[in-house]
């Protein structure tokens, strides 16, 4: 499952709700292991975020009501997808 659309918009929504700083301070290896153990949580969160399209305000409202672990998973997924995008961009 991937996030669809504008990753910068998802990052901006995460930043607005205060999710970025706590995730930067976490052990990403541990969080990645948790994501692998709970793939449905990430899939559900991505589906909800993807349903927002380009509506930043809707995305922010959804994130405000999402549990913290799901928000952390979304933040890690944004980081992963941005890195993958940058890698593909650099190769071409």
Buried (B, 14 or more C-beta within 10 A) or exposed (E): EEBBEEBEBBBBBBEBBEBBEEBEEEEBEEBEEBBEEBEEBBEBBBEBBBEBEEEBEBBBBBBEEBEEBBBBBBBBBBBBBBEEEEEEEEEE
